[in-house]
Amino acid sequence: MDYPGILNSIKRGVFSPIYLFHGSEKLLINRVCEQIKSKLLNKELEAFNLDVLDGEKVPAKQVIDIANILPVRSETRVVIVKNPPYFLTTKGQEKDDEKALLDYLDNPNLSCCLIFQVNGKADQRKKIYKALEKSGQIVEFAPLDKIKLEQWIKAFFKEKGKTIDAQAVEYLRLVGSEGLEKLEKELEKLDLYCHNQAQVSLEDVQTIISKNPEINIFNLLDSVANKEGKRALELLAYSLTMGEAPMAIIYRLVSHFRMILIAKDMLNQGYSEKQIRERLKAHPYTISKILKQSHNFNLEQLVKTLERLLEVEVQLKTGGGEAKELLETLVIQLCYSK
């Protein structure tokens, strides 16, 4: 089952006595837990019918004892176990604990909703994982794919009564690559900044969103392709300070300029923007930006740029100079050459 699936089950009032929630998106896991609590627990009696346990500190046998407690003036109790080690590859558990868990999974207390929250991916090879798969439900909260992440961003602002530009969504998607928890904090700041606006623009996003390595690289590529030398050097320095590998910067530049070269060549041959987008399989905003940047170069210059990038790549691999100086010289050449 996935995130939309568990939400649909909760909406229909269909619950399992045991859940394993695992994956990197803690924000989604916490939200699902809140929805389960909201549906199953009376707020006034929550203190009697809810237990939140640290799985690294509370032994599994004690978890089972707590799960077997009967609810107080309610049909159901909820027990949430955070960071249980028994579902991870690197950590094991005592045999007695494993037996207690397996016995409970074989005959769970139907008046308790027991939720295990694993930060990261659970080990599917473990006996306890396979047993839970039969007696309960397992939901993996993996990072959202590109389309779902864009929908999530749009839905956030729709709920706030705002719309957001496609370019701004594409930019924010890079923040989402670091997880929804960080992204939501940035969106909240952005919403406050645009409190009296009906639409959020790319400029708004670039003004308010905190720097992160991925966005910095994104801006570095654009600055070089736009021949903005001063800004490109500042962004390069920031990337290196943040620990970005020089070879990774070269690879990204090669990929970016290869895309510009293909787009430029197709444009010269009379292909439409739509046809170029279909060939390159890129976001409309990305293609629009690439085509605009292609006007800064002719085909010969783009070929020479890729050749120069290859030269620097070889120099970096063979120790042909200090990485920072090689990259700075490269950026100056690419931005200021006629």
C-alpha positions, 0 to 999 in steps of 0.5 A, spaced: 500 500 500 502 507 498 500 513 501 494 515 497 491 508 499 492 509 506 489 515 506 483 512 502 482 507 507 482 512 513 477 516 509 472 509 508 473 508 516 477 501 514 483 500 519 488 494 520 490 492 527 497 493 526 501 497 521 508 498 519 510 505 516 517 506 513 520 510 508 524 517 508 518 521 508 517 522 515 512 528 514 507 523 511 508 518 516 506 523 521 500 526 518 497 519 517 498 517 524 495 524 526 489 522 521 488 515 524 488 518 531 483 523 529 478 517 527 479 512 532 480 516 539 476 521 542 480 527 544 477 527 551 480 520 552 486 520 548 490 521 555 488 514 557 487 510 550 494 513 546 501 511 548 507 513 544 513 509 545 521 510 543 522 503 540 529 503 541 528 504 549 522 500 550 523 492 549 518 489 545 515 485 550 513 491 554 510 494 547 506 488 547 504 488 554 501 495 552 498 493 546 494 488 550 491 493 555 484 494 554 481 501 551 478 506 556 470 508 554 472 507 547 472 501 542 480 502 540 486 504 543 492 507 539 499 505 540 505 508 536 512 505 536 517 510 533 524 507 531 523 500 532 530 496 531 527 490 529 525 492 522 532 494 520 538 490 517 543 493 522 540 492 528 537 485 531 533 483 537 533 478 543 530 472 541 525 473 547 523 479 544 522 476 537 518 471 539 513 476 543 512 480 537 511 474 532 506 471 537 502 478 537 502 478 530 499 471 530 494 473 534 493 481 535 489 485 540 483 487 535 481 493 540 488 496 539 491 499 533 499 498 533 503 502 529 510 501 528 514 507 525 521 506 521 525 512 519 528 509 513 527 503 509 525 496 513 528 490 511 523 486 507 527 479 508 526 479 516 521 474 519 518 479 523 516 483 516 513 477 513 509 476 519 506 483 519 505 483 512 500 477 513 497 480 519 497 487 518 498 493 513 505 495 510 506 502 507 512 505 504 513 513 504 518 513 499 519 520 496 514 523 491 516 522 484 516 529 480 509 529 478 506 528 485 511 532 488 509 538 483 501 536 485 503 537 492 506 544 491 500 546 487 495 543 493 499 547 498 498 553 495 491 552 493 489 550 500 492 557 502 487 561 496 493 562 491 496 559 485 503 558 483 507 559 476 510 553 473 517 556 473 516 557 481 513 549 482 519 547 478 524 551 482 521 548 488 521 541 486 529 541 487 527 543 495 523 537 495 528 533 493 531 534 500 524 531 503 517 534 504 519 536 512 524 541 509 520 543 503 513 545 507 517 549 512 520 553 506 513 553 503 510 556 509 515 562 509 513 563 502 506 563 504 507 569 509 512 573 504 506 572 499 500 573 504 497 579 500 498 576 493 494 571 489 499 568 485 506 566 487 512 567 482 519 565 481 522 571 483 518 570 490 521 563 490 528 565 489 527 571 494 525 567 500 527 560 499 533 558 503 539 556 499 541 548 498 546 545 494 541 542 489 538 549 488 545 552 488 547 548 482 541 549 478 542 557 479 550 556 477 548 552 471 543 558 469 548 563 471 554 560 466 549 559 460 546 566 461 554 569 461 553 572 468 560 571 470 560 575 477 554 571 479 556 564 477 563 565 480 559 566 487 555 560 486 561 556 484 564 558 491 558 557 495 558 550 491 565 548 493 564 551 500 558 546 501 562 540 499 560 539 492 565 535 488 568 538 482 567 532 478 560 533 479 559 540 477 563 538 471 558 533 469 552 537 471 555 543 466 556 537 461 549 535 461 546 542 461 550 544 455 549 538 451 542 539 452 543 546 449 547 544 443 541 539 442 536 544 442 540 549 438 541 544 433 533 542 432 531 549 433 536 551 427 533 545 423 526 548 424 523 544 430 518 547 434 519 548 442 514 542 443 518 537 438 524 539 442 521 538 449 518 531 446 525 529 444 529 531 450 523 529 455 524 535 459 519 540 463 516 545 459 519 551 463 526 547 463 526 547 455 523 554 455 529 556 459 534 552 455 532 555 448 533 562 451 540 560 453 541 557 446 541 564 443 547 566 447 551 561 443 552 559 436 553 551 434 561 552 434 561 555 441 557 550 444 561 544 441 568 548 443 564 549 450 563 541 451 570 540 448 573 545 454 569 541 459 572 535 457 579 538 457 578 540 465 575 533 466 581 530 464 585 535 468 581 534 474 582 526 473 589 526 472 591 532 477 593 537 472 591 543 477 588 545 483 580 544 482 578 550 485 582 554 480 581 550 474 573 551 475 574 558 476 578 559 470 573 555 466 567 559 469 570 565 467 572 563 460 565 560 459 562 567 461 566 572 458 568 569 451 565 572 445 
